[in-house]
Amino acid sequence: MRLDKYISGCGYASRKEVKKLVRLGAVTVDGEIAKKPDTDVPEDAEVRVNGEKLCYREFVYLMLNKPAGCVSAVFDKKYPVVTDFVGEEYRHFGVYPVGRLDIDTEGLLILTNDGQFAHEMTSPKKNVYKRYFAVLDKPMEESDIEAFAKGMEFKDFTAKSAKLEITENPREVYIEIAEGKFHQVKRMCERVGKTVTYLKRVAIGGLELDETLEKGEIRELTDEELRKI
Ligand code: URA
């Protein structure tokens, strides 16, 4: 890989800035001062800028606590998009959201540039459960638990068995679904006669929303979180 691509891929500097750094003799590859920004470097090379060791990676995985009012896209004509929250240091990775949350839904959203990962997380065949906290206009009843567990037929898809947990306040529930079809949680609640007035995703598989993240705050997943998911 070209040295300038390697360094910009680390989020350290733009390709233009790399040129300048190389000219200043600030870049070393395996201990040797680099002479040209287009030098070929192996991926396992030790590259340092001003003595600081860089760590090249192809993929990045970010957790966003999505606020209401933005759409799960990288571009929209009308509304802010979730990638607006991505900081400067991650911009060059070209991340996009894994699956979608409605504009009024809050909570856990992963952004990545790893297409294979995104596919596996969203494929209904992989059965990755998504857990939501929902507030309803009316209380859920015990009989609704069975309706969710049986799965539901809609004209465009069949929702697999879902788990409904009613909290002490029966207008507040947790729902776990295996797919992520358009308005799925809201439609499943409508089927049992309740309207969702607030919705937040709290977990995807074994990965829980970091509740210390403010709405609109974003951070990288830790290695442990990546293993969990
Ligand atoms: N189900 C919904 O209805 N909306 C979401 O945003 C996610 C799941």
Residues whose N, C-alpha, C, O or C-beta is under 5 A from the ligand:
A	BS01	URA	R100 L101 D102 T105 K181 H183 Q184 V185 K186 R187
